[in-house]
Amino acid sequence: MGLPEHERTALPAVVDRATWQSRRDELLAREKAHTREGDAIAAARRRLPMVEVDPATALTGPHGPVTLLDVFEGRSKLIAYFHMWHADHPAAAQCEGCTFYNGQVRELSYLHSRDVTYATLCHGPYDESVRYRDFMGWDVPWYSMRGSADALFADRYPFMLACYLRHGERVFETYSTSGRAVEVMAPTYGLLDLTVHGRQESWEDSPAGWPQPWPVDGELLRTGGRPTAQWSRLESGRADELSR
């Protein structure tokens, strides 16, 4: 059996090592400029003003009611991911995008060493939504912001990621973002961008013949009708019942 047509045609030109290195060096110069521009943007981000938010904003955690101030866990900074929730829906129907992004933030000790707490603030009720976290095998701090989303979003709904600063008993929002800016949470995308076929999504600028089977819609991060990462959890024997 031969290769499928797209694999026969989706191949870069073959050149000698010296030619390849020359082209690679040209791209490296652009990559370094991109890195330096990213550093400059980060420097500007550190100089943004901030806006005060209510530290008593009510949330629900594993032991009942808590406040936004409590979520800091005594640290001075907080990164909060706002996890979408489809009420009364099974695990298979939960947000594939939030599952993709939130599920890739796993090792928190490096953030903690910089005095930063990471936590998920979920739209759904605590008891139901935390079962989704446990089904997925995540161990990030998890809270329900049901009833407080409007206060946190401040007419910017929806956005997915916010950074806060605690100064004594006061809390300030220093940064928030949504859309593709949350790709910083997903090293999967960064790694795919390094491969010859990229993400294989239909919007990408790729040579003719490159495989691009993935339109940017709800099925992009789903396989077999549910968020892709759920299948390995089912195969390991975990039950995905959320309403018990």
N, C-alpha and C positions, 0 to 999 in steps of 0.2 A: 504493500500500500504506500502511495506517495504522500507527501505532505499536503494538507489542505491548501487551496489556492491562496488564501490570505497569508499563510506562512511562507509560501514560495515567493510572493511578491513583496512582503513586508520585511525587506532586508536592506540595511545600509550598504553603500558601496564598499567594496573590499579594496584597501590600499596598503602600501608598505608602511612599516613602523614609523619611518621619518615623516611621511606625509600625515599619518594619523596624529603624531605628537605635535606637529605644527598646528593642526586644526584644534587639537585639545588645548594647546597653549592660548590660542585666540579666545576660546570659550572661557578659559580660566581667568583671563583678564576681565571679562564681563562678570563672571561670578564674584570676583573680588570686589568689583565696583558695586555690585548688588549687596554684598555683605556690608560694605562701608556705608551704603545708603540706609540699610537696615539699622546700623548702629546710630546713624544720625536721627532716624525716626524715633528710635528708642530714647535717645537723649531728649528729643522734643517731648516725648510722652512723659518723661520724668519731670518736665517743667510745666505740665498742665496745671491749672488751678483745680480746686476740688469743691465739692458741694456737700453740705452736711445732710445726713439722713438720720432718721429717728432710731437711736440705739435700742429702743424698747419694742421695735417692730416684732410682732408675735409670730413665732414659728413653732413647729412641733418636732421633737426629737425622740430618741428611744425611751426617754423617761418622762415624756409629757411636754408641757409647754416650756418653751425657752424663748430668749430674745435674740435679735441679731448680734448683740454684744456677746452673748454666750457662745455663739458659733466661732468666734475667734480663738476659743480654747486658751485664752490668756496671751496669745501672740499679738503682734502689733499690726499684722497685715492679713487680709483674707482674699482669696480668689474663690468666687462663687459661680458655679455652673448652674444655669436655670434649665432644668430637665422637663421637657414637655410630658404631658400625661393625658391619655385617652381614657376617661372615666368609664368604669364597668366593662372595659375591653380586656380580652385575654392577653397573655404575654406576646403572642404572635402578632397582635395588632398594635403593639406599642411603637413608639417613635424610632424608626430605623436610624435617623440622623443622630439623635441623642445617644442611642445605643452605641453607634460608631464612635462618636467623639468622647463621651464620658467614659466609655470602657477602655480607652487607651491611656488614661491617667491612673497609674497604678502605684508606683513607688513614690511615697510622699516624704520620705525622710530627708531628701535633699531640699525640698521646700521648707520643711520644718527647721532645718539647720540655718536657713536664712530668715527665720522668724515669720514664716508665711504658713497659714492654714489653707488647705483646699477643702471645699465642701460642696455637696450637691444640694440645691434647693429645688424641690420637686413641686410641680403644680398639683399633684394628686394628694389624696389623703395618706397620712403616714403609714398606717398599718398595711394598706394594700400596696402602696408603691415600694416600701422597703422590702417586700417579698420579691419584687422584681430585681432589686439590687442583689438580694441573696441568691436568687435563681441564677443570675449572671455571674455570681462569685466575686463581686466587687467588694472591697472593704473600705471605700471612701466614706467619710462622715455623711450622713443622709438626713435631710430635714424636709418636712412639708411646709410650704409657704402658702397653703390654702387659706384664703381670706386676706393675705397680705401682698399678693402679687401686684395689685394696682399701686400700692405705696412704694414698692421697690422699683417698678418699671417707670413710674412718673410719666405716663403718657407716651412711652417709647416702645410699647409692646409691638412685636416681640423682639427681645434681644437675648443672647444666650450666655454671656460671660461678663462679669463685673469684678473690679478690684476695689477693695475698701481698706481704709486706714483707721486704726483705733488710736485715739490720743486721749489717754485717761479714760473717762466714761463717755467720751464723744466719739461718733463714727462718721467718717466722710467717704464718699464715693470719689475715687480718683480716676477711674477709667471704666469704660464699658464698650462692648463691641458685639457684632453679630455677623451673619453671612460667612463669607470665606475667611474672615479674619480669625475665626475659631479653628482654622486648620492647624494652628500652632499646637493644638491638643492631639493631633493625629499624625504621629510619625509615619504611619502607613502611606499617607499621601506623599510625604517627602521622599520616602524610599521609592515609591512607584515613579515619581518624577525623574529619578536617576536612571530608570531602565529605558531600553530602546523604544518600547511601545508606550511609555508613559502610563497614564491612568486608564487609557483606552475609553475615554469618555468622548461623546460626540462633539463637544464644544472645542476640543483641543486642536491647535494648529499642528498637524502632523503630515508627513509626506503621503502622497496617494498610495493606497493599498494597505496602510497601517490599520490594524484591527481597532475599531471603535464601536463596539456593540452596546455601550452603555449610554443611553440618554440620561439627562439630568432630571430625573423625576423620582417618584416614591419607590421605584424598583431598583434604583441604583445601588442601594445598600441592603437589598433583600435577596434571599435565595429561597426558592420553594415556598414563597408566600409569607415568610417571617424574616426579621432581621438576621442577617447572615451569621452573626456570632452566636445565635441561640442554638444552632444545630449541635455544636460540640457539647453544650450543656445537656441537651436531651440525650445525646449518645452516652454521656457519663452517668445517666440515671436520675438526673434532677427533675423534679416535678415542676411544671410551669403554671400550676394553679395559683391565681393571685387573690381570689375572692373568698378563700376559706376564713 
